[in-house]
Amino acid sequence: MFRTTLILVMALAGAAPAAMGQATMQYFEEGIESSTLLVALPDSVPSTWSVRSCPDCNYMSLRVDESTEFLVGANPVTLGMLRAYAARNPTLLGIYYDVGSKRVNRVILQTELDAADRAPRPRAKR
């Protein structure tokens, strides 16, 4: 009796982790790495934006709205300032969007803000 119970417990213990260990990863945000040469930034917000990640890739339609963040490097900027920096020279562009709704969460232009455009930071108290 003890031997049968032990075998049953071992069989159940061996099967349980396999069933529980097969979690499925779900991605809620997708990213596209592109270039300002391939993507024309939207003119205004809200709008629909057609983007592609390579010259031979198909266009994808994404929604840009008031909650979309625009960044130059790590600095939040307006859409107008993002467009001005993108027009300077070809630069990498990261576009992150919600997979389900196709709404753009944030756009990151891979360059640095000029010193004049950076917001002054408060000095640390000594």
Backbone as CSV, one residue per row, in Angstrom:
resi,resn,N_x,N_y,N_z,CA_x,CA_y,CA_z,C_x,C_y,C_z
1,MET,0.820,-1.189,0.000,0.000,0.000,0.000,0.871,1.264,0.000
2,PHE,1.889,1.275,0.882,2.780,2.430,0.951,3.527,2.623,-0.365
3,ARG,3.941,1.517,-0.951,4.683,1.574,-2.208,3.804,2.138,-3.323
4,THR,2.539,1.756,-3.410,1.608,2.253,-4.421,1.367,3.753,-4.233
5,THR,1.201,4.170,-2.985,0.983,5.589,-2.699,2.223,6.406,-3.079
6,LEU,3.404,5.895,-2.765,4.649,6.581,-3.099,4.815,6.734,-4.607
7,ILE,4.519,5.695,-5.349,4.616,5.753,-6.811,3.617,6.762,-7.371
8,LEU,2.404,6.779,-6.837,1.375,7.714,-7.285,1.794,9.159,-6.995
9,VAL,2.336,9.423,-5.805,2.785,10.769,-5.440,3.926,11.212,-6.342
10,MET,4.863,10.311,-6.613,5.995,10.659,-7.477,5.533,10.935,-8.905
11,ALA,4.584,10.183,-9.401,4.068,10.397,-10.752,3.362,11.743,-10.856
12,LEU,2.548,12.065,-9.851,1.843,13.351,-9.857,2.815,14.515,-9.699
13,ALA,3.805,14.363,-8.861,4.791,15.433,-8.656,5.617,15.665,-9.916
14,GLY,5.892,14.625,-10.643,6.658,14.763,-11.878,5.864,15.411,-12.992
15,ALA,4.559,15.204,-13.015,3.714,15.754,-14.078,3.311,17.195,-13.814
16,ALA,3.180,17.571,-12.555,2.696,18.912,-12.221,3.614,20.022,-12.706
17,PRO,4.931,19.981,-12.478,5.775,21.084,-12.956,5.774,21.229,-14.469
18,ALA,5.644,20.138,-15.182,5.622,20.231,-16.641,4.396,20.987,-17.115
19,ALA,3.274,20.736,-16.499,2.051,21.433,-16.893,2.095,22.897,-16.490
20,MET,2.619,23.178,-15.302,2.667,24.562,-14.829,3.808,25.352,-15.468
21,GLY,4.852,24.693,-15.877,6.026,25.370,-16.406,5.903,25.818,-17.843
22,GLN,4.815,25.546,-18.491,4.670,25.907,-19.889,3.835,27.170,-20.045
23,ALA,4.330,28.236,-19.454,3.645,29.526,-19.565,3.870,30.110,-20.953
24,THR,2.894,30.828,-21.426,2.986,31.469,-22.730,3.285,32.945,-22.526
25,MET,4.286,33.439,-23.222,4.616,34.859,-23.141,3.668,35.628,-24.055
26,GLN,3.149,36.714,-23.532,2.292,37.578,-24.331,2.950,38.939,-24.436
27,TYR,3.054,39.433,-25.641,3.646,40.746,-25.868,2.523,41.739,-26.117
28,PHE,2.509,42.801,-25.327,1.485,43.819,-25.473,2.007,45.011,-26.252
29,GLU,3.332,45.117,-26.347,3.942,46.215,-27.078,4.947,45.642,-28.069
30,GLU,4.939,46.201,-29.245,5.865,45.788,-30.307,6.684,47.006,-30.687
31,GLY,7.887,46.774,-31.139,8.752,47.871,-31.542,9.197,47.737,-32.987
32,ILE,9.330,48.859,-33.643,9.847,48.916,-35.011,11.058,49.826,-34.982
33,GLU,12.163,49.343,-35.488,13.341,50.195,-35.631,13.428,50.589,-37.089
34,SER,13.434,51.873,-37.340,13.448,52.364,-38.706,14.410,53.537,-38.790
35,SER,14.252,54.309,-39.819,15.100,55.472,-40.047,14.231,56.627,-40.529
36,THR,14.704,57.825,-40.304,13.976,58.990,-40.795,13.989,59.046,-42.322
37,LEU,14.839,58.246,-42.957,14.829,58.148,-44.420,13.629,57.356,-44.924
38,LEU,13.115,56.430,-44.109,12.023,55.548,-44.525,10.666,55.967,-43.997
39,VAL,10.649,56.798,-42.977,9.398,57.138,-42.298,9.197,58.641,-42.307
40,ALA,8.055,59.077,-42.777,7.676,60.485,-42.679,6.870,60.646,-41.399
41,LEU,7.350,61.494,-40.508,6.655,61.681,-39.232,5.282,62.299,-39.467
42,PRO,4.335,62.015,-38.582,2.992,62.586,-38.758,3.032,64.110,-38.677
43,ASP,2.081,64.735,-39.367,2.003,66.198,-39.372,1.342,66.737,-38.116
44,SER,0.399,65.958,-37.570,-0.354,66.430,-36.413,-0.839,65.233,-35.602
45,VAL,-1.407,65.551,-34.466,-1.976,64.546,-33.578,-3.413,64.941,-33.325
46,PRO,-4.370,64.067,-33.418,-4.323,62.645,-33.763,-4.224,62.446,-35.276
47,SER,-3.677,61.294,-35.641,-3.581,60.943,-37.055,-3.282,59.459,-37.204
48,THR,-3.358,59.002,-38.441,-2.938,57.650,-38.778,-1.584,57.772,-39.442
49,TRP,-0.668,56.910,-39.071,0.719,56.998,-39.496,1.098,55.717,-40.212
50,SER,1.624,55.829,-41.411,2.102,54.668,-42.166,3.609,54.564,-41.986
51,VAL,4.070,53.416,-41.462,5.494,53.222,-41.194,5.967,51.909,-41.801
52,ARG,7.256,51.844,-42.054,7.885,50.597,-42.490,9.303,50.580,-41.940
53,SER,9.826,49.376,-41.746,11.137,49.263,-41.119,12.275,49.080,-42.115
54,CYS,11.962,48.768,-43.363,13.017,48.614,-44.367,12.457,49.005,-45.739
55,PRO,13.320,49.297,-46.712,12.832,49.740,-48.028,11.922,48.713,-48.722
56,ASP,12.134,47.432,-48.472,11.318,46.399,-49.117,10.153,45.923,-48.261
57,CYS,10.034,46.435,-47.041,8.964,46.014,-46.133,7.650,46.699,-46.495
58,ASN,6.558,46.040,-46.131,5.230,46.619,-46.329,4.975,47.708,-45.293
59,TYR,4.127,48.663,-45.679,3.736,49.715,-44.748,2.754,49.149,-43.725
60,MET,2.811,49.694,-42.516,1.885,49.342,-41.452,1.215,50.629,-40.993
61,SER,-0.089,50.599,-40.813,-0.825,51.774,-40.346,-0.945,51.734,-38.827
62,LEU,-0.528,52.817,-38.189,-0.594,52.944,-36.738,-1.301,54.245,-36.384
63,ARG,-1.925,54.265,-35.212,-2.619,55.468,-34.746,-1.727,56.253,-33.788
64,VAL,-1.671,57.549,-33.993,-0.965,58.459,-33.104,-2.030,59.341,-32.468
65,ASP,-1.999,59.455,-31.128,-2.993,60.296,-30.459,-2.334,61.147,-29.372
66,GLU,-3.155,61.808,-28.574,-2.656,62.742,-27.567,-1.805,62.068,-26.497
67,SER,-1.967,60.767,-26.302,-1.191,60.087,-25.271,0.143,59.541,-25.788
68,THR,0.406,59.685,-27.087,1.683,59.247,-27.648,2.806,60.141,-27.128
69,GLU,3.892,59.530,-26.671,5.059,60.278,-26.202,6.059,60.418,-27.337
70,PHE,6.637,61.597,-27.471,7.693,61.856,-28.445,8.959,62.177,-27.676
71,LEU,10.048,61.486,-28.029,11.305,61.682,-27.316,12.454,61.875,-28.288
72,VAL,13.359,62.772,-27.925,14.640,62.897,-28.607,15.646,62.390,-27.586
73,GLY,16.241,61.244,-27.865,17.047,60.579,-26.851,16.134,60.191,-25.705
74,ALA,16.465,60.617,-24.500,15.642,60.321,-23.334,14.766,61.505,-22.934
75,ASN,14.762,62.557,-23.747,14.057,63.788,-23.395,12.710,63.891,-24.088
76,PRO,11.626,64.073,-23.317,10.314,64.280,-23.930,10.271,65.612,-24.669
77,VAL,9.675,65.588,-25.861,9.566,66.788,-26.688,8.177,66.819,-27.332
78,THR,7.878,67.913,-27.990,6.639,68.016,-28.758,6.838,67.344,-30.117
79,LEU,5.742,67.088,-30.798,5.836,66.533,-32.146,6.593,67.498,-33.062
80,GLY,6.350,68.788,-32.917,7.046,69.780,-33.745,8.554,69.748,-33.547
81,MET,8.999,69.618,-32.303,10.434,69.566,-32.041,11.022,68.251,-32.563
82,LEU,10.288,67.157,-32.422,10.756,65.877,-32.960,10.935,65.971,-34.469
83,ARG,9.969,66.579,-35.147,10.057,66.739,-36.600,11.257,67.611,-36.979
84,ALA,11.526,68.653,-36.216,12.654,69.534,-36.516,13.989,68.791,-36.379
85,TYR,14.131,67.996,-35.354,15.375,67.224,-35.178,15.496,66.132,-36.235
86,ALA,14.387,65.517,-36.601,14.418,64.460,-37.622,14.796,65.015,-38.987
87,ALA,14.478,66.282,-39.249,14.772,66.891,-40.551,16.251,67.245,-40.703
88,ARG,16.996,67.253,-39.619,18.407,67.661,-39.684,19.268,66.699,-40.499
89,ASN,19.156,65.415,-40.188,19.941,64.405,-40.903,19.337,63.021,-40.632
90,PRO,19.660,62.037,-41.448,19.097,60.700,-41.235,19.465,60.166,-39.842
91,THR,18.472,59.676,-39.145,18.643,59.211,-37.774,17.770,57.987,-37.539
92,LEU,18.222,57.113,-36.650,17.412,55.962,-36.260,16.185,56.420,-35.492
93,LEU,15.117,55.660,-35.662,13.842,56.000,-35.063,13.248,54.728,-34.473
94,GLY,12.892,54.765,-33.198,12.220,53.641,-32.551,10.758,53.963,-32.388
95,ILE,9.895,53.074,-32.872,8.449,53.284,-32.804,7.866,52.123,-32.003
96,TYR,7.239,52.412,-30.873,6.695,51.387,-29.990,5.181,51.546,-29.936
97,TYR,4.471,50.457,-30.236,3.023,50.540,-30.341,2.359,49.359,-29.639
98,ASP,1.100,49.566,-29.271,0.284,48.540,-28.648,-0.158,47.554,-29.717
99,VAL,0.109,46.281,-29.503,-0.176,45.248,-30.507,-1.666,45.157,-30.820
100,GLY,-2.507,45.203,-29.801,-3.943,45.031,-30.019,-4.607,46.201,-30.724
101,SER,-4.307,47.411,-30.269,-5.002,48.584,-30.804,-4.244,49.280,-31.930
102,LYS,-2.978,48.929,-32.142,-2.111,49.581,-33.140,-1.941,51.069,-32.844
103,ARG,-1.997,51.427,-31.538,-1.793,52.806,-31.112,-0.333,52.983,-30.713
104,VAL,0.293,54.046,-31.199,1.700,54.316,-30.898,1.807,54.818,-29.461
105,ASN,2.619,54.132,-28.658,2.861,54.541,-27.275,3.934,55.617,-27.203
106,ARG,5.039,55.398,-27.946,6.116,56.385,-27.939,6.960,56.263,-29.197
107,VAL,7.577,57.387,-29.542,8.487,57.476,-30.680,9.780,58.057,-30.136
108,ILE,10.896,57.359,-30.388,12.188,57.807,-29.866,13.138,58.059,-31.028
109,LEU,13.567,59.288,-31.177,14.560,59.670,-32.175,15.934,59.505,-31.525
110,GLN,16.789,58.706,-32.126,18.083,58.362,-31.529,19.131,59.438,-31.807
111,THR,18.984,60.549,-31.129,19.959,61.636,-31.179,19.864,62.389,-29.860
112,GLU,20.651,63.415,-29.700,20.651,64.197,-28.463,20.081,65.585,-28.715
113,LEU,19.409,66.110,-27.714,18.928,67.486,-27.786,20.110,68.452,-27.704
114,ASP,19.977,69.577,-28.377,20.959,70.649,-28.225,20.862,71.185,-26.796
115,ALA,21.946,71.745,-26.302,21.957,72.287,-24.936,20.870,73.346,-24.755
116,ALA,20.631,74.147,-25.779,19.630,75.209,-25.683,18.210,74.660,-25.562
117,ASP,17.968,73.445,-26.042,16.627,72.865,-26.001,16.368,72.027,-24.752
118,ARG,17.415,71.775,-23.979,17.236,70.975,-22.759,16.598,71.830,-21.681
119,ALA,15.686,71.221,-20.959,15.042,71.926,-19.850,16.056,72.083,-18.714
120,PRO,16.118,73.272,-18.124,17.071,73.451,-17.018,16.668,72.559,-15.844
121,ARG,17.669,71.948,-15.226,17.414,71.078,-14.086,17.716,71.847,-12.809
122,PRO,16.882,71.633,-11.800,17.153,72.346,-10.543,18.473,71.879,-9.930
123,ARG,19.173,72.822,-9.321,20.455,72.490,-8.693,20.204,71.737,-7.391
124,ALA,21.113,70.823,-7.112,21.008,70.068,-5.864,21.376,70.964,-4.686
125,LYS,20.654,70.830,-3.595,20.967,71.607,-2.399,22.142,70.955,-1.695
126,ARG,23.014,71.809,-1.194,24.208,71.291,-0.499,24.072,71.455,0.987
